[in-house]
Amino acid sequence: MRGVDPGNLRPNIQPMANAIDDAKEALTSMLGKLGFEFEVEVSGDPGNEIFNIVSENSALLIGKNGRPLG
C-alpha cells in the first residue's frame, strides 16, 4: 500500500460477543425509528447467530400477505 508501513498495520478484530451486541444495537436503533414496540432476541450457535424481531406489529416488517417490504 502506498504511504503505509505494513509493519504498523494491525487487524481491526472485534470479539464476536461485541460484534453481536453492536449488531443488535444497530438493529434496535433502525427499527426503533418505525415507532412500534419490539424486542430483538439473539439465538443460534456462535458464528451462526439468528436475530429474531418479536412484536405485536410484525406485519409492519413483513408486509402484506407475507411479502417483504421494499
Secondary structure as GFF3:
##gff-version 3
##sequence-region A 1 70
A	DSSP	three_ten_helix	6	8	.	.	.	ID=ss1
A	DSSP	alpha_helix	16	32	.	.	.	ID=ss2
A	DSSP	beta_strand	39	45	.	.	.	ID=ss3
A	DSSP	beta_strand	48	54	.	.	.	ID=ss4
A	DSSP	alpha_helix	59	62	.	.	.	ID=ss5
A	DSSP	three_ten_helix	64	66	.	.	.	ID=ss6
###
